[in-house]
Amino acid sequence: MQLKNRVALVFGGARGMGRAIALRFAAEGCSSAIADVLDKEGEKTAADIKKAGKDAVYFHCDVTSSAGVKETVAKTIAKFKKLDIMVYCAGIGKPPKLINDISEQEYDSVVAVNMKGIFLCFQAIAPHMKANNYGKIVVISSLAGISPSPVAIHYAAAKAGALHVTSCFALEMAKYNVTVNSILPGMIRTDMTRDFAPPSIKDLDAFMGELAKGIPLKREGTVDDIAAAALFFASDESSYITADRLCVGGGMPNRGTP
Ligand SMILES: NC(=O)c1ccc[n+]([C@@H]2O[C@H](COP(=O)([O-])OP(=O)(O)OC[C@H]3O[C@@H](n4cnc5c(N)ncnc54)[C@H](O)[C@@H]3O)[C@@H](O)[C@H]2O)c1
């Protein structure tokens, strides 16, 4: 049990990677608060954690609302009397678009959920983790954050920003025994996969199969691949690693030989 008696708050934990992370944490002894805007899915994830034998609660929370995030952190601490781990998994993806096809509103919304929300969650949680002199924070960014794309300028920029927001915060928190790290997933099959695909794609499996041929490990990633990496950063196995990042992309990006 790598997370025995720990408590986690998973933003964006209703489905996809966030849900898989919360369930993997439960199997390792961790109770969780799930925060999301998808209430039905969030309640189900909380119920499934309880079925796995750990305590859980779902809170409706929009990560772009400073007040909502603060209230969610406060309610989590009120329920569990502590908070050891925070995971930021909230995100939105968009189909490929060139710059003049992206509205200002779309740009703002992508940056708000994929980057600004991280800052708001850090602000809300910092006082508690500083006072406790303990904390493990894991942020899901993306390989898009280190690989410029001509068809996702807002998403890639937000994910790059997410990496830096996370590393800057890690340096502030280091002296409080709080580690803060990023995971950069590659191509992981979730509900978001449909959002990333061009609308003209009718056969998503065939499309993904073709893309997977270009991945060194020759397969798409799964949410369990991400949960395993998140467990490492949430556990004390990673206690000497902070302000760092882990690519989980089956060999992508291919950095070549040194
Ligand atoms: N799927 C991929 O291939 C892939 C690759 C790289 C990075 N990512 C990133 O991984 C993270 C998880 O994505 P996923 O693939 O599991 O997709 P997903 O859509 O299944 O999960 C995203 C979650 O974020 C929640 N969310 C969205 N807006 C929110 C808001 N304003 N407030 C609170 N919650 C909100 C959604 O409701 C959902 O539960 C995202 O940050 C995504 O950008 C995904």
The ligand as an SDF file (V2000), in Angstrom:
LIG
                    3D

 44 48  0  0  0  0  0  0  0  0999 V2000
   -6.3380   11.9970  -23.9560 N   0  0  0  0  0  0  0  0  0  0  0  0
   -5.1430   12.3490  -24.4140 C   0  0  0  0  0  0  0  0  0  0  0  0
   -4.6440   11.8220  -25.4260 O   0  0  0  0  0  0  0  0  0  0  0  0
   -4.3670   13.4060  -23.6700 C   0  0  0  0  0  0  0  0  0  0  0  0
   -3.0220   13.5960  -24.0580 C   0  0  0  0  0  0  0  0  0  0  0  0
   -2.2660   14.5270  -23.3730 C   0  0  0  0  0  0  0  0  0  0  0  0
   -2.8110   15.2350  -22.3240 C   0  0  0  0  0  0  0  0  0  0  0  0
   -4.1170   15.0530  -21.9730 N   0  0  0  0  0  0  0  0  0  0  0  0
   -4.6170   15.8080  -20.8270 C   0  0  0  0  0  0  0  0  0  0  0  0
   -4.9710   14.8930  -19.8060 O   0  0  0  0  0  0  0  0  0  0  0  0
   -5.9540   15.4840  -18.9440 C   0  0  0  0  0  0  0  0  0  0  0  0
   -7.0880   14.5160  -18.7590 C   0  0  0  0  0  0  0  0  0  0  0  0
   -7.7570   14.3470  -19.9960 O   0  0  0  0  0  0  0  0  0  0  0  0
   -8.5300   13.0270  -20.4230 P   0  0  0  0  0  0  0  0  0  0  0  0
   -7.9010   12.5470  -21.6690 O   0  0  0  0  0  0  0  0  0  0  0  0
   -8.6850   12.1260  -19.2730 O   0  0  0  0  0  0  0  0  0  0  0  0
   -9.9400   13.6570  -20.8940 O   0  0  0  0  0  0  0  0  0  0  0  0
  -11.3720   13.6840  -20.2060 P   0  0  0  0  0  0  0  0  0  0  0  0
  -12.1690   14.6070  -21.0220 O   0  0  0  0  0  0  0  0  0  0  0  0
  -11.8730   12.3000  -20.0170 O   0  0  0  0  0  0  0  0  0  0  0  0
  -11.0800   14.3030  -18.7580 O   0  0  0  0  0  0  0  0  0  0  0  0
  -10.9840   15.6740  -18.5300 C   0  0  0  0  0  0  0  0  0  0  0  0
  -11.7740   15.9830  -17.2720 C   0  0  0  0  0  0  0  0  0  0  0  0
  -11.6620   17.3870  -17.0150 O   0  0  0  0  0  0  0  0  0  0  0  0
  -12.9500   17.8500  -16.6330 C   0  0  0  0  0  0  0  0  0  0  0  0
  -13.0900   19.2840  -16.8480 N   0  0  0  0  0  0  0  0  0  0  0  0
  -13.1550   19.9520  -18.0300 C   0  0  0  0  0  0  0  0  0  0  0  0
  -13.3640   21.2530  -17.8030 N   0  0  0  0  0  0  0  0  0  0  0  0
  -13.4370   21.4240  -16.4530 C   0  0  0  0  0  0  0  0  0  0  0  0
  -13.6610   22.5380  -15.6080 C   0  0  0  0  0  0  0  0  0  0  0  0
  -13.8340   23.7700  -16.1080 N   0  0  0  0  0  0  0  0  0  0  0  0
  -13.6670   22.3430  -14.2760 N   0  0  0  0  0  0  0  0  0  0  0  0
  -13.4980   21.1090  -13.7490 C   0  0  0  0  0  0  0  0  0  0  0  0
  -13.2990   20.0050  -14.5020 N   0  0  0  0  0  0  0  0  0  0  0  0
  -13.2760   20.1660  -15.8380 C   0  0  0  0  0  0  0  0  0  0  0  0
  -13.8940   17.0480  -17.5340 C   0  0  0  0  0  0  0  0  0  0  0  0
  -15.2340   17.1310  -17.1020 O   0  0  0  0  0  0  0  0  0  0  0  0
  -13.2820   15.6670  -17.4590 C   0  0  0  0  0  0  0  0  0  0  0  0
  -13.7680   14.9310  -16.3470 O   0  0  0  0  0  0  0  0  0  0  0  0
   -6.3430   16.7990  -19.6190 C   0  0  0  0  0  0  0  0  0  0  0  0
   -5.6430   17.8520  -19.0180 O   0  0  0  0  0  0  0  0  0  0  0  0
   -5.8610   16.6060  -21.0550 C   0  0  0  0  0  0  0  0  0  0  0  0
   -5.5960   17.8450  -21.6680 O   0  0  0  0  0  0  0  0  0  0  0  0
   -4.9040   14.1620  -22.6290 C   0  0  0  0  0  0  0  0  0  0  0  0
  1  2  1  0
  2  3  2  0
  2  4  1  0
  4  5  1  0
  4 44  2  0
  5  6  2  0
  6  7  1  0
  7  8  2  0
  8  9  1  0
  8 44  1  0
  9 10  1  0
  9 42  1  0
 10 11  1  0
 11 12  1  0
 11 40  1  0
 12 13  1  0
 13 14  1  0
 14 15  2  0
 14 16  1  0
 14 17  1  0
 17 18  1  0
 18 19  2  0
 18 20  1  0
 18 21  1  0
 21 22  1  0
 22 23  1  0
 23 24  1  0
 23 38  1  0
 24 25  1  0
 25 26  1  0
 25 36  1  0
 26 27  1  0
 26 35  1  0
 27 28  2  0
 28 29  1  0
 29 30  1  0
 29 35  2  0
 30 31  1  0
 30 32  2  0
 32 33  1  0
 33 34  2  0
 34 35  1  0
 36 37  1  0
 36 38  1  0
 38 39  1  0
 40 41  1  0
 40 42  1  0
 42 43  1  0
M  CHG  2   8   1  16  -1
M  END
$$$$
